[in-house]
Amino acid sequence: MIKYIELNGKVPKHSLDIFSTTHEHYHDAAVLLNNSIVVVDFDERNEAIEKLFRLFPTLRVETSRGCHLYYQKPKILIKNWTGKLTVAGMTVDYKTGKKSTAVIKQKGKLRPMQNERFLRDLSALPMLPVYLYPMHLKQVLMGLTEGQGRNSALFTHLLTAKEMYELDDQFIDELAHFIDEFVFGETLGTELIHVIESVNQTY
């Protein structure tokens, strides 16, 4: 059962214990999340997000600046975090748990959505892909270009991801190419293969 919370703008109008199973009577509304759902909040739109969405389609809700992607929460530590780095090298906000909400309706209109069918059954959502797992690093890879330390940043990022989530060499290769093509502002070119080899030889 999906629970909707009435909002006053973007703020809950009542206690989160007061909800409805439909948003139809609410001018502004949010989905009340639970401990099995995680919403990944992107504050911008870019080709990396579009690629991830094509690879791992799910409920997508557009926001004023970016979008929300809904997934099943895996058995790893995910809290309500702001500006957290992902395995894919981007920063996001994570929303999860019974005290968290995700806006879906404002000024009487639903936000634009894709795969809206998942709103009828959030338990049918796909699992959060590894690309969007949280990382404890601070170095954002998005938009890095030549002269900004891409090689060392990517090496540290890939090695940490491999250690944290026990990723195999094939996935590290896929992840490195994804970051190089869609996350970096400029690709590393032939240097990429040397970074990948160094990571796989180190761990």
N, C-alpha and C positions, 0 to 999 in steps of 0.2 A: 504494500500500500504506500503510495506516494503522499507525502504531507506537504501542503503549501502554507506558507506564512504570509499574512498580510503585512505590507510595508507602508511606511510613510516616506516616500522617496526611495531610499535604499536602506532605511533603518526599520527594524521590526516595530510594528505598531502596537503589539501586545507581547505578553510573555510567549516564549517559544512553545509553551504547553498548550497554547490556543492555536489550532490549525484547522485546515479544511482538506478534504480529499479532492477538491477542485479549486482552480484559480478563477473560475468564471465570475465570481461575485467580488473579486478583489480588483481594485484599480491598479495597484502595484503589488507584485507578488514575488516570492522566492521559494525555491525548493528547500525543504529542511533535509539536510544531509544526515547520513548515519555512519556508523563506524566501518561499514563495508564499501563505502563509496568515496572516491577522491576526485575532486574537481581541480584540474590544472588550469590556472588563470594566466593567459598570455596578455601582456600589456601592449602588444603591437602585432601587426600582421607582416609576415615575411614568407619567403619561399621555403624556409626550413619547416615552419609550422604546416604549410600546405602539403609538403612532402610527408611529414609525419601523419597527417590526417589521411592522406591517400593510402599510406601503408597500414595504418591502424584506425580504420573508420569507426566512429562512435557518435554519441550525441554531442553535437556542437552547437553552442549558443553564442551568437555574436554579441560583443559588448561595444561600448562607444569607441574604444581604442584597439581592441584585439578580439579575443574569443575565450570561451570556456570549453574545455574538453572533459567529458565525464568518463570515468573508468571504474572498474572494480579495483578495490585496494588490495595489493598483494601482501604477503606475510612478511613485510619489512617495516621498519619504523618510518611512518609518515605522520607528521603533525600539521597543525595550522601554521605554516611557515610563510614568510614574506621575503621575496627576493632570493629564493633558494636556487642554487645551481643544479642543473639536471645532467645526466650522463651525456646528453646531446650537446652540452656546452652553453645552454641558454639559461637565463634566470626566469623563474616563474613564482607565482604564489600558489600554495597548496591549501585546499579547503577540504576538511573532512571532520567527521564526528557529529554527534547529536546537537551540539551548540553552534554548528556552522550552517550558513545558508548561501545559496547562489541565486542571484536575481535572474528571473526569466521574463518578467512583465513590468513595463513602466508606462505610465500615462495611458493606461487602458489597453495597451497593445503588447502582445507577446514579442519578445525579441526575435529577430530572424534566427531560424534553426535549420539544422540538417539532421536527418535520422531521428526525427521527432518521435518515432514509434517507441523509442526507449523510455520516453516519459510514462508510458503505460506500464512498464515493468523495468525498474532500474536494476533488478537482479540479473537481467539479460545482458547488461553492459559487458563489453570485453574487458579483459584484464589490462591493467596499466602496463604498457610496454617498457622494456628495460631502458630504452632511450630517455624515458621521462622519470626514471628513478632519481631520487635526490642524492646529491654529492655534498661532501663536507668541505670542498675547496671553495675559494673565493674568486679565482681568476675566470672572468667571463670571456668566452671565446668568440662570441657574436661580433662580427664586423672587423676582426683583427686583420691587419694588412702587413706588408713587408716592413721590417724595422720595429715591429711592436712585440717581438718575442714569441712569434707563433710556434716555432719549433719546440722550444722548451716548455711553453704552455701546453701544447698538445701532448708532448711526452708525459708530463706530469699528470695531465688529465686522464689519458688512456691507462697509464700504469695504476693510478688510484682507482679507476673504475674496475680494472681487472682484479685488483686486490680486494676491493669491497664486495664485489658481486661474483667473483670466481668466473669471470668471462673467459671463454676459450679464444684461441688465436684467430679463428675465423670471424667471430663476432667483433673482435678488436679491429680487424681489417675492415669490416663493413662500417663500423662506427667511425673509424678514422676517415674513410672516404666520404661518409655522410657529412662530417664536420668540415672537411676540406672543401666540399662542393657547395654545401648549403649554409654553413654557419660562418666560416671565414669570409672576410671582405675580399680577399684575394687568395687563390689557391697556392699551395706549396709547390705544385709541379712535381718534378722528379724527387724532391727532398722528402716527399711524403712516405715513400717506401722505406727510406732509411729510418724515419721516426718509428714506423710500425715494427721494423726488424729490431730496433733497439729495445722497444717495449717488450716484445715477445722473448728476446734473449735475456732481459733483465729479470723477468718473473717466470 
